[in-house]
């Protein structure tokens, strides 16, 4: 590729990698150890001058571009004024602005409240805190293949052992896992899969003991698994009938990623609580819990918060990102990406027998391989990386390639990246 000046990684990246070994804990991994110097829409430029086509968006974070002009301008303006006060000490207007935007954009037209945090795991953990406080119950139900974070509680919520949970226990108690809807493998309708999950909850946990059901509307790390139609509405209805809070983890699916503001919008499901992060602030650390006003306001004063939660610079970035999403209609952009990518991948699938499934929604798309080991996905990803295209793997068995291009990626870059991916798949 003409965008590459050196092998990947190049000599300067290799020098930095050698420095890293003496400075950074070995437990921190990197998918592709090429060190980035700058970026543009759909491109990462490394320290050796190589231009990498970005089909990962920092795991669905830089939806609006990298850097997005509106985000950069907002951050510069805010940092020149002040960088921090702690909202719990002396508040500021931008925190209110972000909460008002979340209350408007998240599913449902009921009255809502929001609270801001730093990371997706922190948001999920606080959603569980709120649910337990309000219901007076302790049990939390999650699903096979789910991923919710790396703190002690969210590791307990996460399904996959390696690398997230291995030898890090004991984990937080009162977490129960039930079957999810996985259309490729279970052959069930959404209603059938929901009844199977509900039966497991009622037998193993009991509705009267359950504070919350926590679910990703499309599972992320677990393999970009979109449940069969009807699964989510059925689970949500059971929760309403039994006084269990339905908590949607939209950390990876949110903010136009699936072609709507939130993935739940596709089936009209309204959660009691929704957690957001990743795409919310164009690359700055920010997260939130948004929920029904009567639930959120039930927690005592001082029960929610954190030193950096809703930092003013991150809030400014979020307002710039949301403005970009509106002005550039990134929901429509995600749907165009879906059409382009799925058309291309389905054509490729007809030429090879290694692909078990092509799936996804919006700009959250995946290839699952027939072999239930990481080997094929790892080889395909490595071949793409060597040619300057950043793709990610995922899945409980590590046998899924996931594509998360920035929603502003130019058509020619997307096409070029897909050509490289095709070559890797057919090789």
TACORRA-V245578 format. One record per residue. RES is the residue in one letter. OMEGA is omega as a letter, one per 20 degrees, with the letter a starting at -180 (none if undefined). BURIAL is + if it has 16 or more other ideal C-beta (glycine too) atoms within 10 Angstrom, else -. Layout:
# TACORRA-V245578
res = <RES/RES>
omega = <OMEGA/OMEGA>
burial = <BURIAL/BURIAL>
This chain:
# TACORRA-V245578
res = <X/X/X/X/X/X/X/X/X/X/X/X/X/X/X/X/X/X/X/X/X/X/X/X/X/X/X/X/X/X/X/X/X/X/X/X/X/X/X/X/X/X/X/X/X/X/X/X/X/X/X/X/X/X/X/X/X/X/X/X/X/X/X/X/X/X/X/X/X/X/X/X/X/X/X/X/X/X/X/X/X/X/X/X/X/X/X/X/X/X/X/X/X/X/X/X/X/X/X/X/X/X/X/X/X/X/X/X/X/X/X/X/X/X/X/X/X/X/X/X/X/X/X/X/X/X/X/X/X/X/X/X/X/X/X/X/X/X/X/X/X/X/X/X/X/X/X/X/X/X/X/X/X/X/X/X/X/X/X/X/X/X/X/X/X/X/X/X/X/X/X/X/X/X/X/X/X/X/X/X/X/X/X/X/X/X/X/X/X/X/X/X/X/X/X/X/X/X/X/X/X/X/X/X/X/X/X/X/X/X/X/X/X/X/X/X/X/X/X/X/X/X/X/X/X/X/X/X/X/X/X/X/X/X/X/X/X/X/X/X/X/X/X/X/X/X/X/X/X/X/X/X/X/X/X/X/X/X/X/X/X/X/X/X/X/X/X/X/X/X/X/X/X/X/X/X/X/X/X/X/X/X/X/X/X/X/X/X/X/X/X/X/X/X/X/X/X/X/X/X/X/X/X/X/X/X/X/X/X/X/X/X/X/X/X/X/X/X/X/X/X/X/X/X/X/X/X/X/X/X/X/X/X/X/X/X/X/X/X/X/X/X/X/X/X/X/X/X/X/X/X/X/X/X/X/X/X/X/X/X/X/X/X/X/X/X/X/X/X/X/X/X/X/X/X/X/X/X/X/X/X/X/X/X/X/X/X/X/X/X/X/X/X/X/X/X/X/X/X/X/X/X/X/X/X/X/X/X/X/X/X/X/X/X/X/X/X/X/X/X/X/X/X/X/X/X/X>
omega = <a/a/a/r/a/r/r/i/a/a/r/r/r/r/r/r/r/r/a/a/r/a/a/r/a/a/r/a/r/a/a/a/r/a/a/r/a/a/r/a/r/a/r/a/a/a/r/r/r/r/a/r/a/r/a/r/a/a/r/a/a/r/a/a/a/i/r/a/a/r/a/a/a/r/r/a/a/a/r/a/r/a/a/r/a/a/r/r/r/a/a/a/a/r/r/a/a/r/r/r/r/r/r/a/a/a/r/r/r/r/a/r/r/r/a/r/a/a/r/r/r/r/a/a/r/r/r/r/a/a/r/a/a/a/a/r/a/a/r/a/r/a/r/r/a/r/a/r/a/r/a/r/a/r/r/r/a/a/a/a/a/j/a/a/a/r/r/a/j/a/a/a/r/r/a/a/a/a/r/r/a/a/a/a/a/r/a/r/r/r/a/r/r/r/r/r/a/r/r/r/a/a/a/a/a/a/a/r/a/r/a/r/a/a/r/r/r/a/a/a/a/r/a/a/r/a/r/a/a/a/a/r/a/r/a/r/r/r/a/a/a/r/r/a/r/a/a/r/a/a/r/a/a/r/r/a/a/r/r/a/r/a/r/a/a/r/r/r/a/a/r/r/r/r/a/r/r/a/a/a/r/r/r/a/r/r/a/r/r/a/r/a/a/r/a/a/a/a/a/r/a/a/r/r/a/a/a/a/a/r/a/r/r/r/r/r/a/r/r/r/a/r/r/r/r/a/a/r/a/r/r/r/r/r/r/r/r/a/a/a/a/r/a/a/r/r/r/a/r/a/a/r/a/a/r/a/r/a/r/a/a/r/r/a/a/r/r/a/a/a/a/r/r/a/a/a/a/r/r/r/a/r/r/a/a/r/r/r/a/r/a/r/r/r/r/a/a/a/a/r/r/a/a/a/r/a/r/a/r/a/a/r/r/r/r/r/r/r/r/r/r/r/r/a/a/r/none>
burial = <-/-/+/+/-/-/-/+/+/+/-/+/+/-/-/-/-/-/-/-/-/-/-/-/-/-/-/-/-/-/-/+/-/+/+/-/-/-/+/+/+/+/+/+/-/+/+/+/-/+/+/+/+/+/+/+/+/+/+/+/+/+/+/+/+/+/+/+/-/+/+/+/-/+/+/-/-/+/-/-/-/-/-/-/-/+/+/-/-/-/-/+/-/+/+/-/-/+/+/-/+/+/+/-/+/+/+/+/-/-/-/+/+/+/+/+/+/+/+/+/+/+/+/+/+/+/+/+/+/+/+/+/+/+/+/-/+/-/+/+/+/+/+/+/+/+/+/+/+/-/+/-/+/+/+/+/+/+/+/+/-/-/-/+/-/-/-/-/-/-/-/+/-/+/+/+/+/+/+/+/+/+/+/-/-/-/-/+/+/+/-/+/+/+/+/+/+/+/-/-/+/-/-/-/+/-/+/-/+/+/+/+/+/+/+/+/+/+/+/+/+/+/+/+/+/+/+/+/-/+/+/+/+/+/+/+/-/+/+/-/-/-/-/+/+/+/+/+/+/+/+/+/+/+/+/+/+/+/+/+/+/+/+/+/+/+/+/-/+/+/+/+/+/+/+/+/+/+/+/+/+/+/+/+/+/+/+/+/+/+/+/+/-/-/+/+/-/-/+/-/-/-/-/+/-/+/-/+/+/+/+/+/+/+/+/+/+/+/+/+/+/+/+/+/+/-/-/+/-/+/+/-/+/+/+/-/+/+/-/+/+/-/-/+/+/-/-/+/+/-/-/-/-/-/+/+/+/+/+/+/+/+/+/+/+/+/+/+/+/-/-/-/-/+/-/+/+/-/-/+/+/-/+/+/+/+/+/+/+/+/+/+/+/+/+/+/+/+/+/+/+/+/+/+/+/+/+/+/+/-/-/-/+/+/-/+/+/+/-/+/+/+/-/+/+/-/->
